[in-house]
Amino acid sequence: MRLRIDLAYDGGGFHGWAAQPGLRTVQGEVEQALAVALRRREADGTLRRVPVVCAGRTDTGVHARGQVLHVDTTPEELAASAGRSPEPPLEALVRRLGGILPPDVVVRAVSRAPEGFDARFSATWRRYVYRVADQAAAVDPLTRSHVLAWRRPLSLEALQAASAPLVGLHDFAAFCKQREGATTVRTLLDLTWARRTDGVLEATVRADAFCHSMVRALVGCLLAVGEGRRDVGWPAEVLGSTSRSPEVTVAHAHGLTLEEVGYPADDELAERAEQTRARRLPLADTAQEGQA
């Protein structure tokens, strides 16, 4: 059986999502916790890795409120993990993981995944929000690890105007860290800016997938327009480049949060996963769904 896990984490204390030897990562913490919770051990008693697949591999320092994972198990293993708990096995697993994981990682829900569900390949879009405080009154020391403090005022109108031409199907090579064999063609579904009542600016970015550091490069480019250092038409000019633009500054990671992942109806999950694999895997599977 396949389980869907809805996850949130503060990325400030991690070297990104993907497991790396000797480094603290979200994947490493989650897989270790699952090994303990599911009581999965080798013959010699050591914990056995429980591999998980996520919807979007976030970079170092990037947060997530709506990350989605899947993990494969069996009904017998799941039931055994609950032990003597009177709770249903899925609820017991949420509680057990809550007691094992560190406080900067939270399992929000665990459910049995529909047939054909793949957290990565079934996803139709990922939605990120980048938050910027460009006014002294909006800079809150209690949110300093999640909102970028920008010392110069930004024009909402300029940000909106410069963002509009970037929406749609484009080659975002100018905004992506190149990976050999990987495509940088993406469909940007939304790129909008709004100012909250407390003065914080929010950039909502939604796409079918993202390449490495794409969202932060887009935001960094647009901030230069918002503060008046660049013309409104500059981001569209940058988009026309076939390689990463050295003129674009990548915005700091801590202002970015993965908020939500979208999936089709249950009866379309398998077909969507098959379509996505066909598009990505011939490229050596190096296109990172959701990595921003």
C-alpha positions as CSV (number, residue, x, y, z in Angstrom):
1,M,0.0,0.0,0.0
2,R,1.1,3.6,-0.7
3,L,0.7,6.4,1.9
4,R,0.5,10.1,1.2
5,I,2.2,12.2,3.8
6,D,1.4,16.0,4.1
7,L,4.5,17.7,5.6
8,A,5.5,21.1,6.8
9,Y,9.0,22.3,7.8
10,D,11.1,25.3,8.6
11,G,14.0,25.0,6.2
12,G,16.4,27.3,8.1
13,G,18.2,24.4,9.8
14,F,18.5,22.1,6.8
15,H,20.7,21.7,3.8
16,G,17.7,21.4,1.6
17,W,15.4,18.5,1.1
18,A,17.6,15.8,-0.5
19,A,19.5,13.5,1.7
20,Q,23.3,14.2,1.7
21,P,26.0,12.3,3.6
22,G,27.0,14.1,6.8
23,L,24.5,16.9,6.3
24,R,21.1,17.5,8.1
25,T,18.4,17.4,5.5
26,V,14.6,17.1,5.6
27,Q,14.6,13.8,3.7
28,G,17.1,12.4,6.1
29,E,15.1,13.3,9.1
30,V,11.8,12.0,7.6
31,E,13.2,8.7,6.5
32,Q,14.9,8.1,9.8
33,A,11.7,8.8,11.7
34,L,9.7,6.5,9.4
35,A,12.2,3.7,9.9
36,V,11.6,4.1,13.7
37,A,7.8,4.5,13.5
38,L,7.3,1.6,11.1
39,R,9.8,-0.6,13.1
40,R,11.7,-1.3,9.9
41,R,15.0,-3.0,10.8
42,E,17.7,-5.1,9.1
43,A,18.4,-8.7,10.3
44,D,21.1,-7.3,12.6
45,G,18.7,-4.9,14.3
46,T,19.9,-1.7,12.7
47,L,17.3,0.6,11.2
48,R,16.6,0.1,7.5
49,R,16.1,3.2,5.3
50,V,12.5,3.9,4.4
51,P,12.7,5.7,1.0
52,V,10.2,8.6,0.4
53,V,9.4,10.6,-2.7
54,C,8.5,14.2,-2.5
55,A,6.6,16.6,-4.8
56,G,9.3,19.2,-4.8
57,R,12.9,19.1,-3.6
58,T,13.4,22.4,-1.9
59,D,16.8,24.1,-1.7
60,T,18.8,24.9,1.4
61,G,16.9,27.4,3.6
62,V,13.6,27.1,1.7
63,H,10.5,26.3,3.9
64,A,7.4,24.2,3.2
65,R,3.9,24.4,4.5
66,G,2.4,22.1,1.9
67,Q,5.0,19.5,0.9
68,V,3.6,16.1,-0.2
69,L,5.4,12.8,0.0
70,H,4.6,9.2,-0.6
71,V,6.0,6.1,1.0
72,D,5.3,2.4,0.3
73,T,4.5,0.0,3.1
74,T,2.1,-3.0,3.8
75,P,-1.1,-3.2,5.8
76,E,0.7,-5.6,8.1
77,E,3.6,-3.3,8.7
78,L,1.3,-0.3,9.3
79,A,-0.8,-2.2,11.7
80,A,2.2,-3.5,13.6
81,S,3.6,0.1,13.9
82,A,0.5,1.1,15.9
83,G,1.3,-1.4,18.6
84,R,-1.3,-1.4,21.3
85,S,-2.6,2.1,20.4
86,P,-6.5,2.2,20.3
87,E,-6.2,4.7,17.4
88,P,-6.6,3.7,13.8
89,P,-3.2,2.8,12.3
90,L,-2.9,6.0,10.2
91,E,-3.7,8.3,13.1
92,A,-1.3,6.3,15.3
93,L,1.4,6.8,12.7
94,V,0.9,10.6,12.7
95,R,1.2,10.7,16.5
96,R,4.3,8.5,16.5
97,L,6.0,10.6,13.9
98,G,5.2,13.7,15.9
99,G,7.0,12.2,18.8
100,I,10.1,11.2,16.8
101,L,10.6,14.1,14.4
102,P,12.4,17.3,15.5
103,P,10.2,20.4,16.1
104,D,11.1,22.0,12.8
105,V,9.4,19.2,10.9
106,V,5.7,18.4,11.3
107,V,3.6,15.7,9.7
108,R,0.2,17.3,9.2
109,A,-1.6,14.2,7.8
110,V,-1.1,10.7,6.6
111,S,-3.7,9.0,4.3
112,R,-3.9,6.0,2.1
113,A,-3.0,7.2,-1.4
114,P,-5.4,6.6,-4.3
115,E,-4.4,4.1,-6.9
116,G,-1.8,5.5,-9.3
117,F,-0.7,8.3,-6.9
118,D,2.9,9.5,-7.2
119,A,3.8,12.5,-5.1
120,R,6.2,13.8,-7.7
121,F,5.0,12.7,-11.1
122,S,1.3,12.9,-10.5
123,A,1.5,16.6,-9.5
124,T,0.1,19.1,-11.9
125,W,1.5,22.2,-10.2
126,R,3.4,23.6,-7.3
127,R,2.7,26.9,-5.6
128,Y,5.3,28.9,-3.8
129,V,5.0,32.3,-2.0
130,Y,7.9,34.7,-1.6
131,R,7.5,37.3,1.2
132,V,9.3,40.6,1.3
133,A,9.0,43.5,3.9
134,D,10.0,46.7,2.2
135,Q,8.7,49.1,4.9
136,A,10.1,49.6,8.4
137,A,6.7,49.1,9.9
138,A,6.3,45.7,8.1
139,V,9.7,44.3,9.3
140,D,8.9,41.9,12.2
141,P,11.8,40.4,14.1
142,L,9.5,37.4,14.9
143,T,9.2,36.5,11.2
144,R,12.8,37.4,10.2
145,S,13.6,33.8,9.2
146,H,10.6,33.7,6.8
147,V,10.3,37.2,5.4
148,L,13.0,39.0,3.5
149,A,13.7,42.5,4.9
150,W,14.2,44.9,2.0
151,R,15.6,48.3,2.9
152,R,14.3,50.1,-0.1
153,P,10.6,50.7,-1.0
154,L,9.2,48.5,-3.8
155,S,6.6,49.6,-6.4
156,L,3.8,47.0,-6.5
157,E,2.7,48.4,-9.8
158,A,6.1,47.9,-11.4
159,L,6.4,44.4,-9.9
160,Q,3.1,43.4,-11.4
161,A,3.8,44.9,-14.8
162,A,7.2,43.3,-15.0
163,S,5.8,39.9,-14.0
164,A,3.0,39.6,-16.6
165,P,5.2,38.8,-19.6
166,L,6.9,35.9,-17.8
167,V,3.7,33.9,-17.4
168,G,3.2,31.0,-19.9
169,L,5.3,28.4,-21.6
170,H,8.9,29.6,-21.9
171,D,12.4,28.4,-21.7
172,F,13.6,29.7,-18.3
173,A,17.3,29.0,-18.9
174,A,18.2,32.6,-17.9
175,F,16.6,31.9,-14.4
176,C,17.8,28.4,-13.8
177,K,21.0,26.7,-12.6
178,Q,21.8,24.4,-15.5
179,R,21.9,20.7,-15.1
180,E,23.4,18.6,-17.8
181,G,20.7,16.9,-19.9
182,A,17.8,18.7,-18.1
183,T,15.2,20.9,-19.8
184,T,14.6,24.4,-18.6
185,V,11.2,24.7,-20.4
186,R,8.4,25.3,-17.9
187,T,4.8,26.5,-17.9
188,L,4.5,29.4,-15.5
189,L,0.8,29.4,-14.5
190,D,0.9,32.4,-12.1
191,L,3.3,35.1,-11.1
192,T,1.4,37.8,-9.1
193,W,2.3,40.3,-6.4
194,A,0.0,41.6,-3.6
195,R,0.6,43.7,-0.5
196,R,-0.9,42.4,2.7
197,T,-2.7,44.6,5.2
198,D,0.5,44.6,7.4
199,G,2.5,45.9,4.5
200,V,4.3,42.7,3.5
201,L,4.6,42.0,-0.2
202,E,3.8,38.4,-1.4
203,A,4.8,37.0,-4.7
204,T,2.8,34.0,-5.6
205,V,4.5,31.7,-8.2
206,R,2.8,28.6,-9.6
207,A,4.0,26.3,-12.3
208,D,3.8,22.8,-13.6
209,A,7.4,22.4,-12.3
210,F,10.5,24.5,-11.5
211,C,14.1,24.1,-12.3
212,H,16.9,24.7,-9.8
213,S,16.7,28.1,-8.0
214,M,14.1,29.4,-10.6
215,V,11.7,31.0,-8.2
216,R,14.4,32.9,-6.3
217,A,16.0,34.0,-9.5
218,L,12.7,35.3,-10.8
219,V,12.1,37.2,-7.5
220,G,15.6,38.6,-7.5
221,C,15.2,39.9,-11.0
222,L,11.8,41.5,-10.2
223,L,13.0,43.2,-7.0
224,A,15.5,45.1,-9.1
225,V,12.6,46.4,-11.1
226,G,10.5,47.1,-8.0
227,E,13.0,49.4,-6.5
228,G,13.6,51.2,-9.8
229,R,17.1,50.0,-10.7
230,R,15.8,48.3,-13.8
231,D,13.1,49.1,-16.4
232,V,9.8,47.2,-16.3
233,G,10.7,45.4,-19.5
234,W,14.0,44.1,-18.3
235,P,12.8,40.7,-17.0
236,A,11.2,39.9,-20.3
237,E,14.5,40.8,-22.0
238,V,16.4,38.5,-19.6
239,L,13.9,35.7,-20.4
240,G,15.1,35.7,-24.0
241,S,18.6,34.6,-23.0
242,T,19.6,30.9,-23.6
243,S,21.7,30.7,-20.5
244,R,21.8,31.8,-16.9
245,S,22.1,35.6,-16.7
246,P,24.9,36.8,-14.5
247,E,23.0,40.1,-14.1
248,V,20.2,38.4,-12.1
249,T,20.7,38.2,-8.4
250,V,19.1,35.1,-6.7
251,A,16.9,36.2,-3.8
252,H,17.7,34.8,-0.3
253,A,16.2,31.4,0.4
254,H,14.5,32.2,3.7
255,G,11.8,34.3,2.1
256,L,10.4,31.4,0.1
257,T,7.9,28.8,1.1
258,L,6.3,25.9,-0.8
259,E,2.7,26.4,0.1
260,E,0.7,23.8,-1.9
261,V,0.9,21.1,-4.5
262,G,-1.9,20.4,-6.9
263,Y,-3.1,17.0,-8.2
264,P,-5.7,15.9,-10.7
265,A,-8.8,13.8,-9.8
266,D,-8.0,10.3,-8.5
267,D,-8.9,8.6,-11.7
268,E,-6.4,10.7,-13.6
269,L,-3.4,10.3,-11.2
270,A,-1.8,7.3,-13.0
271,E,-2.2,8.9,-16.4
272,R,-0.6,12.1,-15.2
273,A,2.3,10.3,-13.7
274,E,2.9,8.4,-16.9
275,Q,2.8,11.6,-18.9
276,T,5.3,13.4,-16.6
277,R,7.7,10.5,-16.6
278,A,7.7,10.3,-20.4
279,R,8.6,14.0,-20.5
280,R,11.3,14.0,-17.8
281,L,13.0,10.6,-17.7
282,P,14.6,10.8,-21.2
283,L,16.5,13.8,-19.9
284,A,18.3,11.6,-17.4
285,D,15.7,12.4,-14.8
286,T,17.6,15.5,-13.8
287,A,14.7,17.9,-14.1
288,Q,13.7,18.7,-10.5
289,E,10.0,18.9,-10.0
290,G,9.4,21.8,-7.7
291,Q,13.0,22.7,-6.9
292,A,13.0,26.4,-6.4
